[in-house]
Amino acid sequence: MFGLGWPEVAIIVVVAVVIFGPKKIPELGSALGKTLRGFKEELKTPSEDTNPEE
């Protein structure tokens, strides 16, 4: 995953829990998921005002 091994991922998770707290992590994950879904949907069906062909 992004060139990171399991020890690095574990350290990142521990730091995230220390900084944000265990109750805030699910909210952050949910917000990140919604954002990524929005980007993915926009890439599949771009809106009319962002059409570079005009």
mmCIF entry with sequence, helices, sheets and N, C-alpha, C, O atoms, coordinates in Angstrom:
data_MODEL
# 
_entry.id   MODEL 
# 
_entity.id                         1 
_entity.type                       polymer 
_entity.pdbx_number_of_molecules   1 
# 
_entity_poly.entity_id                      1 
_entity_poly.type                           'polypeptide(L)' 
_entity_poly.nstd_linkage                   no 
_entity_poly.nstd_monomer                   no 
_entity_poly.pdbx_seq_one_letter_code       MFGLGWPEVAIIVVVAVVIFGPKKIPELGSALGKTLRGFKEELKTPSEDTNPEE 
_entity_poly.pdbx_seq_one_letter_code_can   MFGLGWPEVAIIVVVAVVIFGPKKIPELGSALGKTLRGFKEELKTPSEDTNPEE 
_entity_poly.pdbx_strand_id                 A 
# 
loop_
_entity_poly_seq.entity_id 
_entity_poly_seq.num 
_entity_poly_seq.mon_id 
_entity_poly_seq.hetero 
1 1  MET n 
1 2  PHE n 
1 3  GLY n 
1 4  LEU n 
1 5  GLY n 
1 6  TRP n 
1 7  PRO n 
1 8  GLU n 
1 9  VAL n 
1 10 ALA n 
1 11 ILE n 
1 12 ILE n 
1 13 VAL n 
1 14 VAL n 
1 15 VAL n 
1 16 ALA n 
1 17 VAL n 
1 18 VAL n 
1 19 ILE n 
1 20 PHE n 
1 21 GLY n 
1 22 PRO n 
1 23 LYS n 
1 24 LYS n 
1 25 ILE n 
1 26 PRO n 
1 27 GLU n 
1 28 LEU n 
1 29 GLY n 
1 30 SER n 
1 31 ALA n 
1 32 LEU n 
1 33 GLY n 
1 34 LYS n 
1 35 THR n 
1 36 LEU n 
1 37 ARG n 
1 38 GLY n 
1 39 PHE n 
1 40 LYS n 
1 41 GLU n 
1 42 GLU n 
1 43 LEU n 
1 44 LYS n 
1 45 THR n 
1 46 PRO n 
1 47 SER n 
1 48 GLU n 
1 49 ASP n 
1 50 THR n 
1 51 ASN n 
1 52 PRO n 
1 53 GLU n 
1 54 GLU n 
# 
_struct_asym.id          A 
_struct_asym.entity_id   1 
# 
loop_
_struct_conf.conf_type_id 
_struct_conf.id 
_struct_conf.pdbx_PDB_helix_id 
_struct_conf.beg_label_comp_id 
_struct_conf.beg_label_asym_id 
_struct_conf.beg_label_seq_id 
_struct_conf.pdbx_beg_PDB_ins_code 
_struct_conf.end_label_comp_id 
_struct_conf.end_label_asym_id 
_struct_conf.end_label_seq_id 
_struct_conf.pdbx_end_PDB_ins_code 
_struct_conf.beg_auth_comp_id 
_struct_conf.beg_auth_asym_id 
_struct_conf.beg_auth_seq_id 
_struct_conf.end_auth_comp_id 
_struct_conf.end_auth_asym_id 
_struct_conf.end_auth_seq_id 
_struct_conf.pdbx_PDB_helix_class 
_struct_conf.details 
_struct_conf.pdbx_PDB_helix_length 
HELX_P HELX_P1 AA1 TRP A 6  ? PHE A 20 ? TRP A 6  PHE A 20 1 ? 15 
HELX_P HELX_P2 AA2 ILE A 25 ? LYS A 44 ? ILE A 25 LYS A 44 1 ? 20 
HELX_P HELX_P3 AA3 GLU A 48 ? THR A 50 ? GLU A 48 THR A 50 5 ? 3  
# 
_struct_conf_type.id          HELX_P 
_struct_conf_type.criteria    ? 
_struct_conf_type.reference   ? 
# 
loop_
_atom_site.group_PDB 
_atom_site.id 
_atom_site.type_symbol 
_atom_site.label_atom_id 
_atom_site.label_alt_id 
_atom_site.label_comp_id 
_atom_site.label_asym_id 
_atom_site.label_entity_id 
_atom_site.label_seq_id 
_atom_site.pdbx_PDB_ins_code 
_atom_site.Cartn_x 
_atom_site.Cartn_y 
_atom_site.Cartn_z 
_atom_site.occupancy 
_atom_site.B_iso_or_equiv 
_atom_site.pdbx_formal_charge 
_atom_site.auth_seq_id 
_atom_site.auth_comp_id 
_atom_site.auth_asym_id 
_atom_site.auth_atom_id 
_atom_site.pdbx_PDB_model_num 
ATOM 1   N N  . MET A 1 1  ? 0.847   -1.185 0.000   1.00 0.00 ? 1  MET A N  1 
ATOM 2   C CA . MET A 1 1  ? 0.000   0.000  0.000   1.00 0.00 ? 1  MET A CA 1 
ATOM 3   C C  . MET A 1 1  ? 0.884   1.237  0.000   1.00 0.00 ? 1  MET A C  1 
ATOM 4   O O  . MET A 1 1  ? 1.459   1.578  1.034   1.00 0.00 ? 1  MET A O  1 
ATOM 5   N N  . PHE A 1 2  ? 1.006   1.920  -1.142  1.00 0.00 ? 2  PHE A N  1 
ATOM 6   C CA . PHE A 1 2  ? 1.789   3.144  -1.293  1.00 0.00 ? 2  PHE A CA 1 
ATOM 7   C C  . PHE A 1 2  ? 3.247   2.947  -0.908  1.00 0.00 ? 2  PHE A C  1 
ATOM 8   O O  . PHE A 1 2  ? 3.905   3.904  -0.499  1.00 0.00 ? 2  PHE A O  1 
ATOM 9   N N  . GLY A 1 3  ? 3.766   1.734  -1.029  1.00 0.00 ? 3  GLY A N  1 
ATOM 10  C CA . GLY A 1 3  ? 5.151   1.474  -0.694  1.00 0.00 ? 3  GLY A CA 1 
ATOM 11  C C  . GLY A 1 3  ? 5.408   1.427  0.806   1.00 0.00 ? 3  GLY A C  1 
ATOM 12  O O  . GLY A 1 3  ? 6.560   1.478  1.235   1.00 0.00 ? 3  GLY A O  1 
ATOM 13  N N  . LEU A 1 4  ? 4.359   1.332  1.602   1.00 0.00 ? 4  LEU A N  1 
ATOM 14  C CA . LEU A 1 4  ? 4.509   1.267  3.058   1.00 0.00 ? 4  LEU A CA 1 
ATOM 15  C C  . LEU A 1 4  ? 4.358   -0.172 3.519   1.00 0.00 ? 4  LEU A C  1 
ATOM 16  O O  . LEU A 1 4  ? 3.521   -0.917 3.010   1.00 0.00 ? 4  LEU A O  1 
ATOM 17  N N  . GLY A 1 5  ? 5.174   -0.551 4.487   1.00 0.00 ? 5  GLY A N  1 
ATOM 18  C CA . GLY A 1 5  ? 5.043   -1.871 5.083   1.00 0.00 ? 5  GLY A CA 1 
ATOM 19  C C  . GLY A 1 5  ? 4.086   -1.823 6.264   1.00 0.00 ? 5  GLY A C  1 
ATOM 20  O O  . GLY A 1 5  ? 3.606   -0.755 6.645   1.00 0.00 ? 5  GLY A O  1 
ATOM 21  N N  . TRP A 1 6  ? 3.816   -2.986 6.837   1.00 0.00 ? 6  TRP A N  1 
ATOM 22  C CA . TRP A 1 6  ? 2.898   -3.041 7.981   1.00 0.00 ? 6  TRP A CA 1 
ATOM 23  C C  . TRP A 1 6  ? 3.398   -2.264 9.186   1.00 0.00 ? 6  TRP A C  1 
ATOM 24  O O  . TRP A 1 6  ? 2.580   -1.654 9.875   1.00 0.00 ? 6  TRP A O  1 
ATOM 25  N N  . PRO A 1 7  ? 4.703   -2.248 9.486   1.00 0.00 ? 7  PRO A N  1 
ATOM 26  C CA . PRO A 1 7  ? 5.150   -1.446 10.638  1.00 0.00 ? 7  PRO A CA 1 
ATOM 27  C C  . PRO A 1 7  ? 4.870   0.052  10.460  1.00 0.00 ? 7  PRO A C  1 
ATOM 28  O O  . PRO A 1 7  ? 4.487   0.730  11.413  1.00 0.00 ? 7  PRO A O  1 
ATOM 29  N N  . GLU A 1 8  ? 5.061   0.562  9.246   1.00 0.00 ? 8  GLU A N  1 
ATOM 30  C CA . GLU A 1 8  ? 4.791   1.974  9.002   1.00 0.00 ? 8  GLU A CA 1 
ATOM 31  C C  . GLU A 1 8  ? 3.304   2.292  9.109   1.00 0.00 ? 8  GLU A C  1 
ATOM 32  O O  . GLU A 1 8  ? 2.918   3.326  9.656   1.00 0.00 ? 8  GLU A O  1 
ATOM 33  N N  . VAL A 1 9  ? 2.468   1.390  8.579   1.00 0.00 ? 9  VAL A N  1 
ATOM 34  C CA . VAL A 1 9  ? 1.023   1.587  8.665   1.00 0.00 ? 9  VAL A CA 1 
ATOM 35  C C  . VAL A 1 9  ? 0.583   1.573  10.127  1.00 0.00 ? 9  VAL A C  1 
ATOM 36  O O  . VAL A 1 9  ? -0.255  2.383  10.524  1.00 0.00 ? 9  VAL A O  1 
ATOM 37  N N  . ALA A 1 10 ? 1.129   0.679  10.920  1.00 0.00 ? 10 ALA A N  1 
ATOM 38  C CA . ALA A 1 10 ? 0.781   0.608  12.341  1.00 0.00 ? 10 ALA A CA 1 
ATOM 39  C C  . ALA A 1 10 ? 1.165   1.902  13.060  1.00 0.00 ? 10 ALA A C  1 
ATOM 40  O O  . ALA A 1 10 ? 0.408   2.397  13.895  1.00 0.00 ? 10 ALA A O  1 
ATOM 41  N N  . ILE A 1 11 ? 2.328   2.444  12.741  1.00 0.00 ? 11 ILE A N  1 
ATOM 42  C CA . ILE A 1 11 ? 2.760   3.693  13.374  1.00 0.00 ? 11 ILE A CA 1 
ATOM 43  C C  . ILE A 1 11 ? 1.822   4.831  12.986  1.00 0.00 ? 11 ILE A C  1 
ATOM 44  O O  . ILE A 1 11 ? 1.467   5.652  13.832  1.00 0.00 ? 11 ILE A O  1 
ATOM 45  N N  . ILE A 1 12 ? 1.421   4.892  11.726  1.00 0.00 ? 12 ILE A N  1 
ATOM 46  C CA . ILE A 1 12 ? 0.508   5.938  11.281  1.00 0.00 ? 12 ILE A CA 1 
ATOM 47  C C  . ILE A 1 12 ? -0.833  5.828  12.001  1.00 0.00 ? 12 ILE A C  1 
ATOM 48  O O  . ILE A 1 12 ? -1.404  6.840  12.405  1.00 0.00 ? 12 ILE A O  1 
ATOM 49  N N  . VAL A 1 13 ? -1.336  4.615  12.161  1.00 0.00 ? 13 VAL A N  1 
ATOM 50  C CA . VAL A 1 13 ? -2.612  4.406  12.853  1.00 0.00 ? 13 VAL A CA 1 
ATOM 51  C C  . VAL A 1 13 ? -2.507  4.839  14.312  1.00 0.00 ? 13 VAL A C  1 
ATOM 52  O O  . VAL A 1 13 ? -3.410  5.495  14.831  1.00 0.00 ? 13 VAL A O  1 
ATOM 53  N N  . VAL A 1 14 ? -1.420  4.481  14.971  1.00 0.00 ? 14 VAL A N  1 
ATOM 54  C CA . VAL A 1 14 ? -1.233  4.860  16.382  1.00 0.00 ? 14 VAL A CA 1 
ATOM 55  C C  . VAL A 1 14 ? -1.161  6.377  16.514  1.00 0.00 ? 14 VAL A C  1 
ATOM 56  O O  . VAL A 1 14 ? -1.763  6.947  17.423  1.00 0.00 ? 14 VAL A O  1 
ATOM 57  N N  . VAL A 1 15 ? -0.439  7.026  15.629  1.00 0.00 ? 15 VAL A N  1 
ATOM 58  C CA . VAL A 1 15 ? -0.334  8.490  15.679  1.00 0.00 ? 15 VAL A CA 1 
ATOM 59  C C  . VAL A 1 15 ? -1.693  9.132  15.425  1.00 0.00 ? 15 VAL A C  1 
ATOM 60  O O  . VAL A 1 15 ? -2.040  10.113 16.083  1.00 0.00 ? 15 VAL A O  1 
ATOM 61  N N  . ALA A 1 16 ? -2.469  8.598  14.483  1.00 0.00 ? 16 ALA A N  1 
ATOM 62  C CA . ALA A 1 16 ? -3.801  9.130  14.204  1.00 0.00 ? 16 ALA A CA 1 
ATOM 63  C C  . ALA A 1 16 ? -4.711  8.996  15.416  1.00 0.00 ? 16 ALA A C  1 
ATOM 64  O O  . ALA A 1 16 ? -5.469  9.915  15.726  1.00 0.00 ? 16 ALA A O  1 
ATOM 65  N N  . VAL A 1 17 ? -4.643  7.865  16.100  1.00 0.00 ? 17 VAL A N  1 
ATOM 66  C CA . VAL A 1 17 ? -5.474  7.667  17.297  1.00 0.00 ? 17 VAL A CA 1 
ATOM 67  C C  . VAL A 1 17 ? -5.054  8.631  18.400  1.00 0.00 ? 17 VAL A C  1 
ATOM 68  O O  . VAL A 1 17 ? -5.905  9.163  19.113  1.00 0.00 ? 17 VAL A O  1 
ATOM 69  N N  . VAL A 1 18 ? -3.763  8.857  18.545  1.00 0.00 ? 18 VAL A N  1 
ATOM 70  C CA . VAL A 1 18 ? -3.288  9.779  19.581  1.00 0.00 ? 18 VAL A CA 1 
ATOM 71  C C  . VAL A 1 18 ? -3.719  11.211 19.260  1.00 0.00 ? 18 VAL A C  1 
ATOM 72  O O  . VAL A 1 18 ? -4.140  11.945 20.153  1.00 0.00 ? 18 VAL A O  1 
ATOM 73  N N  . ILE A 1 19 ? -3.617  11.606 18.008  1.00 0.00 ? 19 ILE A N  1 
ATOM 74  C CA . ILE A 1 19 ? -3.944  12.984 17.633  1.00 0.00 ? 19 ILE A CA 1 
ATOM 75  C C  . ILE A 1 19 ? -5.450  13.234 17.655  1.00 0.00 ? 19 ILE A C  1 
ATOM 76  O O  . ILE A 1 19 ? -5.905  14.209 18.253  1.00 0.00 ? 19 ILE A O  1 
ATOM 77  N N  . PHE A 1 20 ? -6.229  12.362 17.008  1.00 0.00 ? 20 PHE A N  1 
ATOM 78  C CA . PHE A 1 20 ? -7.660  12.608 16.846  1.00 0.00 ? 20 PHE A CA 1 
ATOM 79  C C  . PHE A 1 20 ? -8.529  11.938 17.901  1.00 0.00 ? 20 PHE A C  1 
ATOM 80  O O  . PHE A 1 20 ? -9.661  12.367 18.125  1.00 0.00 ? 20 PHE A O  1 
ATOM 81  N N  . GLY A 1 21 ? -8.039  10.923 18.536  1.00 0.00 ? 21 GLY A N  1 
ATOM 82  C CA . GLY A 1 21 ? -8.837  10.198 19.512  1.00 0.00 ? 21 GLY A CA 1 
ATOM 83  C C  . GLY A 1 21 ? -9.639  9.101  18.843  1.00 0.00 ? 21 GLY A C  1 
ATOM 84  O O  . GLY A 1 21 ? -9.978  9.207  17.665  1.00 0.00 ? 21 GLY A O  1 
ATOM 85  N N  . PRO A 1 22 ? -9.946  8.045  19.585  1.00 0.00 ? 22 PRO A N  1 
ATOM 86  C CA . PRO A 1 22 ? -10.632 6.897  18.980  1.00 0.00 ? 22 PRO A CA 1 
ATOM 87  C C  . PRO A 1 22 ? -12.063 7.195  18.545  1.00 0.00 ? 22 PRO A C  1 
ATOM 88  O O  . PRO A 1 22 ? -12.583 6.506  17.668  1.00 0.00 ? 22 PRO A O  1 
ATOM 89  N N  . LYS A 1 23 ? -12.715 8.196  19.128  1.00 0.00 ? 23 LYS A N  1 
ATOM 90  C CA . LYS A 1 23 ? -14.094 8.489  18.741  1.00 0.00 ? 23 LYS A CA 1 
ATOM 91  C C  . LYS A 1 23 ? -14.179 9.274  17.441  1.00 0.00 ? 23 LYS A C  1 
ATOM 92  O O  . LYS A 1 23 ? -15.199 9.222  16.754  1.00 0.00 ? 23 LYS A O  1 
ATOM 93  N N  . LYS A 1 24 ? -13.129 9.995  17.097  1.00 0.00 ? 24 LYS A N  1 
ATOM 94  C CA . LYS A 1 24 ? -13.150 10.839 15.903  1.00 0.00 ? 24 LYS A CA 1 
ATOM 95  C C  . LYS A 1 24 ? -12.732 10.084 14.638  1.00 0.00 ? 24 LYS A C  1 
ATOM 96  O O  . LYS A 1 24 ? -13.063 10.516 13.534  1.00 0.00 ? 24 LYS A O  1 
ATOM 97  N N  . ILE A 1 25 ? -12.013 8.965  14.777  1.00 0.00 ? 25 ILE A N  1 
ATOM 98  C CA . ILE A 1 25 ? -11.493 8.229  13.626  1.00 0.00 ? 25 ILE A CA 1 
ATOM 99  C C  . ILE A 1 25 ? -12.610 7.746  12.686  1.00 0.00 ? 25 ILE A C  1 
ATOM 100 O O  . ILE A 1 25 ? -12.465 7.923  11.477  1.00 0.00 ? 25 ILE A O  1 
ATOM 101 N N  . PRO A 1 26 ? -13.711 7.151  13.160  1.00 0.00 ? 26 PRO A N  1 
ATOM 102 C CA . PRO A 1 26 ? -14.764 6.727  12.226  1.00 0.00 ? 26 PRO A CA 1 
ATOM 103 C C  . PRO A 1 26 ? -15.388 7.895  11.454  1.00 0.00 ? 26 PRO A C  1 
ATOM 104 O O  . PRO A 1 26 ? -15.744 7.748  10.285  1.00 0.00 ? 26 PRO A O  1 
ATOM 105 N N  . GLU A 1 27 ? -15.520 9.046  12.103  1.00 0.00 ? 27 GLU A N  1 
ATOM 106 C CA . GLU A 1 27 ? -16.061 10.214 11.414  1.00 0.00 ? 27 GLU A CA 1 
ATOM 107 C C  . GLU A 1 27 ? -15.128 10.658 10.298  1.00 0.00 ? 27 GLU A C  1 
ATOM 108 O O  . GLU A 1 27 ? -15.583 11.002 9.207   1.00 0.00 ? 27 GLU A O  1 
ATOM 109 N N  . LEU A 1 28 ? -13.839 10.653 10.560  1.00 0.00 ? 28 LEU A N  1 
ATOM 110 C CA . LEU A 1 28 ? -12.864 11.032 9.539   1.00 0.00 ? 28 LEU A CA 1 
ATOM 111 C C  . LEU A 1 28 ? -12.871 10.045 8.380   1.00 0.00 ? 28 LEU A C  1 
ATOM 112 O O  . LEU A 1 28 ? -12.789 10.447 7.220   1.00 0.00 ? 28 LEU A O  1 
ATOM 113 N N  . GLY A 1 29 ? -12.966 8.762  8.688   1.00 0.00 ? 29 GLY A N  1 
ATOM 114 C CA . GLY A 1 29 ? -13.021 7.746  7.644   1.00 0.00 ? 29 GLY A CA 1 
ATOM 115 C C  . GLY A 1 29 ? -14.265 7.886  6.783   1.00 0.00 ? 29 GLY A C  1 
ATOM 116 O O  . GLY A 1 29 ? -14.205 7.725  5.564   1.00 0.00 ? 29 GLY A O  1 
ATOM 117 N N  . SER A 1 30 ? -15.382 8.185  7.410   1.00 0.00 ? 30 SER A N  1 
ATOM 118 C CA . SER A 1 30 ? -16.623 8.369  6.665   1.00 0.00 ? 30 SER A CA 1 
ATOM 119 C C  . SER A 1 30 ? -16.525 9.579  5.742   1.00 0.00 ? 30 SER A C  1 
ATOM 120 O O  . SER A 1 30 ? -16.939 9.512  4.584   1.00 0.00 ? 30 SER A O  1 
ATOM 121 N N  . ALA A 1 31 ? -15.986 10.670 6.241   1.00 0.00 ? 31 ALA A N  1 
ATOM 122 C CA . ALA A 1 31 ? -15.833 11.878 5.420   1.00 0.00 ? 31 ALA A CA 1 
ATOM 123 C C  . ALA A 1 31 ? -14.879 11.616 4.253   1.00 0.00 ? 31 ALA A C  1 
ATOM 124 O O  . ALA A 1 31 ? -15.129 12.065 3.134   1.00 0.00 ? 31 ALA A O  1 
ATOM 125 N N  . LEU A 1 32 ? -13.800 10.900 4.510   1.00 0.00 ? 32 LEU A N  1 
ATOM 126 C CA . LEU A 1 32 ? -12.852 10.575 3.448   1.00 0.00 ? 32 LEU A CA 1 
ATOM 127 C C  . LEU A 1 32 ? -13.511 9.695  2.385   1.00 0.00 ? 32 LEU A C  1 
ATOM 128 O O  . LEU A 1 32 ? -13.301 9.905  1.191   1.00 0.00 ? 32 LEU A O  1 
ATOM 129 N N  . GLY A 1 33 ? -14.299 8.722  2.809   1.00 0.00 ? 33 GLY A N  1 
ATOM 130 C CA . GLY A 1 33 ? -14.993 7.846  1.870   1.00 0.00 ? 33 GLY A CA 1 
ATOM 131 C C  . GLY A 1 33 ? -15.982 8.601  0.997   1.00 0.00 ? 33 GLY A C  1 
ATOM 132 O O  . GLY A 1 33 ? -16.060 8.362  -0.209  1.00 0.00 ? 33 GLY A O  1 
ATOM 133 N N  . LYS A 1 34 ? -16.744 9.518  1.604   1.00 0.00 ? 34 LYS A N  1 
ATOM 134 C CA . LYS A 1 34 ? -17.692 10.320 0.826   1.00 0.00 ? 34 LYS A CA 1 
ATOM 135 C C  . LYS A 1 34 ? -16.967 11.200 -0.179  1.00 0.00 ? 34 LYS A C  1 
ATOM 136 O O  . LYS A 1 34 ? -17.425 11.362 -1.310  1.00 0.00 ? 34 LYS A O  1 
ATOM 137 N N  . THR A 1 35 ? -15.840 11.768 0.226   1.00 0.00 ? 35 THR A N  1 
ATOM 138 C CA . THR A 1 35 ? -15.063 12.614 -0.680  1.00 0.00 ? 35 THR A CA 1 
ATOM 139 C C  . THR A 1 35 ? -14.529 11.811 -1.856  1.00 0.00 ? 35 THR A C  1 
ATOM 140 O O  . THR A 1 35 ? -14.615 12.251 -3.003  1.00 0.00 ? 35 THR A O  1 
ATOM 141 N N  . LEU A 1 36 ? -13.976 10.632 -1.576  1.00 0.00 ? 36 LEU A N  1 
ATOM 142 C CA . LEU A 1 36 ? -13.442 9.804  -2.652  1.00 0.00 ? 36 LEU A CA 1 
ATOM 143 C C  . LEU A 1 36 ? -14.532 9.334  -3.601  1.00 0.00 ? 36 LEU A C  1 
ATOM 144 O O  . LEU A 1 36 ? -14.317 9.272  -4.811  1.00 0.00 ? 36 LEU A O  1 
ATOM 145 N N  . ARG A 1 37 ? -15.710 9.000  -3.057  1.00 0.00 ? 37 ARG A N  1 
ATOM 146 C CA . ARG A 1 37 ? -16.831 8.617  -3.925  1.00 0.00 ? 37 ARG A CA 1 
ATOM 147 C C  . ARG A 1 37 ? -17.251 9.766  -4.823  1.00 0.00 ? 37 ARG A C  1 
ATOM 148 O O  . ARG A 1 37 ? -17.568 9.560  -5.994  1.00 0.00 ? 37 ARG A O  1 
ATOM 149 N N  . GLY A 1 38 ? -17.253 10.987 -4.272  1.00 0.00 ? 38 GLY A N  1 
ATOM 150 C CA . GLY A 1 38 ? -17.601 12.160 -5.074  1.00 0.00 ? 38 GLY A CA 1 
ATOM 151 C C  . GLY A 1 38 ? -16.614 12.369 -6.209  1.00 0.00 ? 38 GLY A C  1 
ATOM 152 O O  . GLY A 1 38 ? -17.019 12.654 -7.337  1.00 0.00 ? 38 GLY A O  1 
ATOM 153 N N  . PHE A 1 39 ? -15.314 12.230 -5.923  1.00 0.00 ? 39 PHE A N  1 
ATOM 154 C CA . PHE A 1 39 ? -14.302 12.377 -6.960  1.00 0.00 ? 39 PHE A CA 1 
ATOM 155 C C  . PHE A 1 39 ? -14.462 11.297 -8.024  1.00 0.00 ? 39 PHE A C  1 
ATOM 156 O O  . PHE A 1 39 ? -14.370 11.576 -9.219  1.00 0.00 ? 39 PHE A O  1 
ATOM 157 N N  . LYS A 1 40 ? -14.700 10.077 -7.591  1.00 0.00 ? 40 LYS A N  1 
ATOM 158 C CA . LYS A 1 40 ? -14.840 8.962  -8.532  1.00 0.00 ? 40 LYS A CA 1 
ATOM 159 C C  . LYS A 1 40 ? -16.061 9.166  -9.428  1.00 0.00 ? 40 LYS A C  1 
ATOM 160 O O  . LYS A 1 40 ? -16.000 8.920  -10.633 1.00 0.00 ? 40 LYS A O  1 
ATOM 161 N N  . GLU A 1 41 ? -17.157 9.610  -8.842  1.00 0.00 ? 41 GLU A N  1 
ATOM 162 C CA . GLU A 1 41 ? -18.375 9.850  -9.618  1.00 0.00 ? 41 GLU A CA 1 
ATOM 163 C C  . GLU A 1 41 ? -18.156 10.993 -10.614 1.00 0.00 ? 41 GLU A C  1 
ATOM 164 O O  . GLU A 1 41 ? -18.627 10.920 -11.749 1.00 0.00 ? 41 GLU A O  1 
ATOM 165 N N  . GLU A 1 42 ? -17.454 12.033 -10.204 1.00 0.00 ? 42 GLU A N  1 
ATOM 166 C CA . GLU A 1 42 ? -17.207 13.164 -11.098 1.00 0.00 ? 42 GLU A CA 1 
ATOM 167 C C  . GLU A 1 42 ? -16.285 12.762 -12.250 1.00 0.00 ? 42 GLU A C  1 
ATOM 168 O O  . GLU A 1 42 ? -16.429 13.274 -13.360 1.00 0.00 ? 42 GLU A O  1 
ATOM 169 N N  . LEU A 1 43 ? -15.353 11.863 -12.003 1.00 0.00 ? 43 LEU A N  1 
ATOM 170 C CA . LEU A 1 43 ? -14.487 11.397 -13.075 1.00 0.00 ? 43 LEU A CA 1 
ATOM 171 C C  . LEU A 1 43 ? -15.268 10.565 -14.091 1.00 0.00 ? 43 LEU A C  1 
ATOM 172 O O  . LEU A 1 43 ? -14.970 10.611 -15.285 1.00 0.00 ? 43 LEU A O  1 
ATOM 173 N N  . LYS A 1 44 ? -16.265 9.805  -13.632 1.00 0.00 ? 44 LYS A N  1 
ATOM 174 C CA . LYS A 1 44 ? -17.062 8.984  -14.538 1.00 0.00 ? 44 LYS A CA 1 
ATOM 175 C C  . LYS A 1 44 ? -18.015 9.840  -15.366 1.00 0.00 ? 44 LYS A C  1 
ATOM 176 O O  . LYS A 1 44 ? -18.151 9.633  -16.572 1.00 0.00 ? 44 LYS A O  1 
ATOM 177 N N  . THR A 1 45 ? -18.672 10.796 -14.725 1.00 0.00 ? 45 THR A N  1 
ATOM 178 C CA . THR A 1 45 ? -19.649 11.636 -15.407 1.00 0.00 ? 45 THR A CA 1 
ATOM 179 C C  . THR A 1 45 ? -19.349 13.103 -15.106 1.00 0.00 ? 45 THR A C  1 
ATOM 180 O O  . THR A 1 45 ? -19.938 13.674 -14.189 1.00 0.00 ? 45 THR A O  1 
ATOM 181 N N  . PRO A 1 46 ? -18.450 13.714 -15.858 1.00 0.00 ? 46 PRO A N  1 
ATOM 182 C CA . PRO A 1 46 ? -18.147 15.132 -15.611 1.00 0.00 ? 46 PRO A CA 1 
ATOM 183 C C  . PRO A 1 46 ? -19.347 16.015 -15.911 1.00 0.00 ? 46 PRO A C  1 
ATOM 184 O O  . PRO A 1 46 ? -20.136 15.717 -16.807 1.00 0.00 ? 46 PRO A O  1 
ATOM 185 N N  . SER A 1 47 ? -19.478 17.076 -15.179 1.00 0.00 ? 47 SER A N  1 
ATOM 186 C CA . SER A 1 47 ? -20.608 17.978 -15.385 1.00 0.00 ? 47 SER A CA 1 
ATOM 187 C C  . SER A 1 47 ? -20.411 18.790 -16.667 1.00 0.00 ? 47 SER A C  1 
ATOM 188 O O  . SER A 1 47 ? -19.311 18.839 -17.216 1.00 0.00 ? 47 SER A O  1 
ATOM 189 N N  . GLU A 1 48 ? -21.460 19.410 -17.124 1.00 0.00 ? 48 GLU A N  1 
ATOM 190 C CA . GLU A 1 48 ? -21.438 20.128 -18.390 1.00 0.00 ? 48 GLU A CA 1 
ATOM 191 C C  . GLU A 1 48 ? -20.547 21.366 -18.338 1.00 0.00 ? 48 GLU A C  1 
ATOM 192 O O  . GLU A 1 48 ? -19.935 21.723 -19.345 1.00 0.00 ? 48 GLU A O  1 
ATOM 193 N N  . ASP A 1 49 ? -20.464 22.025 -17.183 1.00 0.00 ? 49 ASP A N  1 
ATOM 194 C CA . ASP A 1 49 ? -19.687 23.260 -17.102 1.00 0.00 ? 49 ASP A CA 1 
ATOM 195 C C  . ASP A 1 49 ? -18.180 23.012 -17.051 1.00 0.00 ? 49 ASP A C  1 
ATOM 196 O O  . ASP A 1 49 ? -17.411 23.969 -17.144 1.00 0.00 ? 49 ASP A O  1 
ATOM 197 N N  . THR A 1 50 ? -17.737 21.781 -16.910 1.00 0.00 ? 50 THR A N  1 
ATOM 198 C CA . THR A 1 50 ? -16.303 21.485 -16.915 1.00 0.00 ? 50 THR A CA 1 
ATOM 199 C C  . THR A 1 50 ? -15.875 20.803 -18.199 1.00 0.00 ? 50 THR A C  1 
ATOM 200 O O  . THR A 1 50 ? -14.815 20.179 -18.242 1.00 0.00 ? 50 THR A O  1 
ATOM 201 N N  . ASN A 1 51 ? -16.686 20.911 -19.257 1.00 0.00 ? 51 ASN A N  1 
ATOM 202 C CA . ASN A 1 51 ? -16.384 20.265 -20.524 1.00 0.00 ? 51 ASN A CA 1 
ATOM 203 C C  . ASN A 1 51 ? -15.342 21.079 -21.291 1.00 0.00 ? 51 ASN A C  1 
ATOM 204 O O  . ASN A 1 51 ? -15.652 22.192 -21.716 1.00 0.00 ? 51 ASN A O  1 
ATOM 205 N N  . PRO A 1 52 ? -14.115 20.572 -21.487 1.00 0.00 ? 52 PRO A N  1 
ATOM 206 C CA . PRO A 1 52 ? -13.058 21.351 -22.155 1.00 0.00 ? 52 PRO A CA 1 
ATOM 207 C C  . PRO A 1 52 ? -13.219 21.409 -23.672 1.00 0.00 ? 52 PRO A C  1 
ATOM 208 O O  . PRO A 1 52 ? -12.465 22.130 -24.326 1.00 0.00 ? 52 PRO A O  1 
ATOM 209 N N  . GLU A 1 53 ? -14.167 20.681 -24.257 1.00 0.00 ? 53 GLU A N  1 
ATOM 210 C CA . GLU A 1 53 ? -14.321 20.641 -25.703 1.00 0.00 ? 53 GLU A CA 1 
ATOM 211 C C  . GLU A 1 53 ? -14.955 21.904 -26.263 1.00 0.00 ? 53 GLU A C  1 
ATOM 212 O O  . GLU A 1 53 ? -14.826 22.173 -27.457 1.00 0.00 ? 53 GLU A O  1 
ATOM 213 N N  . GLU A 1 54 ? -15.631 22.679 -25.441 1.00 0.00 ? 54 GLU A N  1 
ATOM 214 C CA . GLU A 1 54 ? -16.342 23.854 -25.930 1.00 0.00 ? 54 GLU A CA 1 
ATOM 215 C C  . GLU A 1 54 ? -15.410 25.030 -26.109 1.00 0.00 ? 54 GLU A C  1 
ATOM 216 O O  . GLU A 1 54 ? -15.847 26.107 -26.517 1.00 0.00 ? 54 GLU A O  1 
# 
